[in-house]
Amino acid sequence: MQNIVLTGSSKGIGRYIYDKLSKSYNVIGISRNPSKRTQFCCDISSSKEVEKVFKRIKKIDVLINNASVTDVSANQINNFDYTVKSNLNGTFYCCYYALKKLKKSKSPKIINISSINAHVGFPNNPGYVSSKGAVNSLTKSLAVDYGKFNIKVNSLSLGYISAGMSKKSYSNLSKRIKRKKNTILNRWGKPEDVLEVIEFILNSRNLYITGSDLVIDGGWLAKGFK
């Protein structure tokens, strides 16, 4: 059975992914929050904490970097600094410390959960937008660097999903309708829409995709003007 390390496993989309993948894989959850889906508590913005946790994990076939933060402080400087350190640095720390064990896998993969914020300038959240744009660039960089070890590295840019960070907007009827109309499919995404793409990557042993960003947004980015 493959070992999947999943960050941000305690809530939102990460919680859903953990529950579903656990039926077929050995999923190791990492989160800042203690829960039954958290095998290791860790603030991934700390390289030392990440290093300690990954030393305790014996085998890694797949790393899913799902953990992410936004609006962590009313102070704009503090908010920017911690958001970037957690979303970007934390993703890199996990990839770096997982590398040694990923090299030993027969089908090693890294999946970085990103956002359509990486592609367009959403307002009033420069730390989150910048960090996700950087995660997509990091994905390409690591795909090149880790390719010699046959490690495939891809990112998933999520649109508005009715769970996790977007749940608050989904609960607001006017925002829910407005965002739905911005998609081609005229609906919000569901956690299972994300899961299906993850399972596609996991189930494809000879996947001929790496260094790519797979957009899961119902056609938001493609739609353009109404």
C-alpha positions in Angstrom: 0.0 0.0 0.0 1.3 3.4 -0.9 2.1 6.0 1.7 0.7 9.4 1.1 1.8 12.4 3.2 -1.0 15.0 3.3 -0.5 18.4 4.9 -3.5 20.4 6.1 -5.3 17.2 6.9 -7.5 18.3 9.8 -10.1 20.5 8.1 -11.6 21.7 4.9 -10.6 20.1 1.6 -7.7 18.3 3.3 -10.0 16.6 5.7 -12.2 15.4 2.8 -9.2 14.1 0.9 -7.8 12.4 4.0 -11.1 10.5 4.6 -11.5 9.4 1.0 -7.9 8.4 0.2 -7.6 6.5 3.5 -9.8 3.8 2.0 -7.2 2.9 -0.5 -3.9 4.3 0.8 -2.0 4.7 4.0 -2.4 8.5 4.6 -0.2 10.3 7.0 -1.8 13.6 8.1 0.2 16.7 9.1 -1.6 19.7 10.5 -1.1 22.5 13.0 -4.3 21.3 14.7 -4.6 18.0 16.7 -7.3 15.7 15.3 -7.9 12.0 14.4 -6.7 12.9 10.9 -3.4 14.4 12.3 -0.6 11.9 12.9 1.9 14.7 13.3 1.3 18.3 14.5 3.5 20.7 12.7 3.6 24.4 11.7 5.1 24.0 8.2 6.3 27.6 8.2 9.1 26.3 10.5 11.8 24.4 8.6 13.0 22.8 11.9 9.5 21.5 12.7 9.1 20.1 9.2 12.5 18.4 9.4 11.7 16.7 12.7 8.4 15.4 11.4 9.7 14.0 8.1 12.6 12.2 9.9 9.9 10.3 11.8 8.1 9.2 8.6 9.6 6.0 7.3 8.2 5.8 3.8 6.8 8.3 1.3 5.4 7.6 -2.1 3.3 10.7 -2.6 3.4 14.1 -1.0 0.3 16.3 -1.2 1.1 19.9 -0.1 -2.4 21.0 0.8 -1.8 23.2 3.9 -2.4 26.9 3.3 -3.3 30.0 5.2 -4.8 33.4 4.5 -5.9 36.4 6.6 -3.9 35.4 9.6 -3.3 38.9 10.9 -4.9 42.4 10.8 -1.4 43.8 10.4 -0.7 43.8 6.6 3.0 43.3 7.0 2.7 40.4 9.4 -0.1 38.9 7.3 2.0 39.0 4.2 5.1 37.6 5.9 3.4 34.6 7.5 1.2 33.8 4.6 4.2 33.6 2.2 6.3 31.8 4.7 3.6 29.2 5.3 2.2 28.7 1.8 5.5 29.0 -0.2 8.3 28.2 2.2 6.3 25.5 3.9 5.6 23.8 0.6 9.3 23.9 -0.2 10.3 22.6 3.2 8.0 19.6 2.9 9.3 18.8 -0.6 12.9 19.2 0.5 12.6 16.9 3.5 10.5 14.4 1.7 13.0 14.0 -1.2 15.2 11.4 0.4 12.3 9.0 0.9 10.5 9.9 -2.3 13.7 8.7 -4.2 13.1 5.2 -2.9 9.5 5.0 -4.2 8.7 3.1 -7.4 6.1 5.8 -8.4 7.0 9.0 -6.5 4.8 12.1 -6.9 4.3 15.5 -5.4 1.0 17.4 -5.8 1.0 21.1 -4.7 -2.4 22.5 -4.1 -2.5 26.0 -5.5 -5.2 28.4 -6.5 -6.5 30.4 -9.5 -5.2 33.3 -7.4 -1.9 32.3 -8.9 -3.1 33.3 -12.4 -5.1 36.5 -11.7 -4.9 39.4 -9.3 -7.6 39.0 -6.7 -8.1 42.1 -4.4 -6.9 42.7 -0.9 -4.8 39.6 -0.4 -1.3 40.2 -1.8 0.3 37.6 0.4 -2.0 34.8 -0.7 -1.9 35.8 -4.4 1.9 36.1 -4.4 2.4 32.8 -2.5 0.2 30.8 -4.8 1.9 32.3 -7.9 5.2 31.3 -6.4 4.0 27.8 -5.6 3.2 27.3 -9.3 6.7 28.5 -10.2 8.2 26.3 -7.5 6.3 23.3 -9.0 8.0 23.8 -12.3 11.4 24.3 -10.7 11.2 21.1 -8.6 9.8 19.1 -11.6 13.1 20.0 -13.3 15.3 19.3 -10.2 13.6 16.2 -9.1 13.0 14.8 -12.6 16.2 12.9 -12.5 14.8 10.8 -9.6 11.6 10.1 -11.7 9.6 12.3 -9.2 6.7 13.9 -11.0 5.7 17.3 -9.6 2.5 19.0 -10.5 0.2 21.7 -9.0 -3.6 22.0 -8.9 -5.0 25.5 -9.1 -8.4 25.4 -7.5 -11.2 27.8 -8.2 -14.1 28.3 -5.8 -14.8 25.1 -4.0 -17.7 24.8 -1.5 -15.4 23.8 1.3 -12.2 25.0 3.0 -11.2 28.6 2.5 -14.1 29.4 0.1 -16.7 28.0 2.5 -17.4 31.5 4.0 -18.1 32.9 0.5 -20.3 29.9 -0.4 -22.4 30.5 2.8 -23.1 34.1 1.5 -25.9 33.8 -1.0 -25.1 36.9 -3.0 -21.4 35.9 -3.3 -22.3 32.3 -4.1 -24.5 33.4 -7.0 -21.9 35.9 -8.3 -19.1 33.4 -8.3 -21.2 30.7 -9.8 -22.0 33.0 -12.8 -18.3 33.6 -13.3 -17.8 29.9 -14.3 -18.6 28.3 -17.6 -20.2 25.3 -15.8 -22.4 27.7 -13.8 -21.7 26.0 -10.5 -19.3 25.9 -7.6 -16.7 23.2 -7.3 -17.1 20.4 -4.9 -14.4 18.6 -2.8 -14.9 15.5 -5.0 -14.0 17.6 -8.1 -10.5 18.0 -6.5 -10.3 14.4 -5.3 -11.0 13.1 -8.8 -8.0 14.9 -10.3 -5.8 13.8 -7.4 -6.9 10.2 -7.9 -6.2 10.5 -11.7 -2.6 11.5 -10.8 -2.2 8.8 -8.2 -3.6 6.0 -10.4 -1.4 6.8 -13.4 1.9 5.0 -12.8 3.3 6.1 -16.1 1.8 9.6 -16.0 3.4 11.7 -18.8 2.6 14.9 -16.9 5.1 16.9 -14.8 5.9 20.5 -14.1 2.3 21.3 -15.0 -0.6 23.2 -13.4 -4.0 21.6 -13.7 -6.7 24.1 -13.2 -9.9 23.0 -11.5 -12.2 26.0 -11.7 -15.2 25.2 -13.8 -13.9 27.4 -16.5 -13.5 30.5 -14.4 -10.2 31.6 -16.0 -11.2 30.7 -19.5 -14.5 32.5 -19.5 -13.3 36.1 -19.8 -15.9 38.7 -20.4 -19.6 37.9 -20.1 
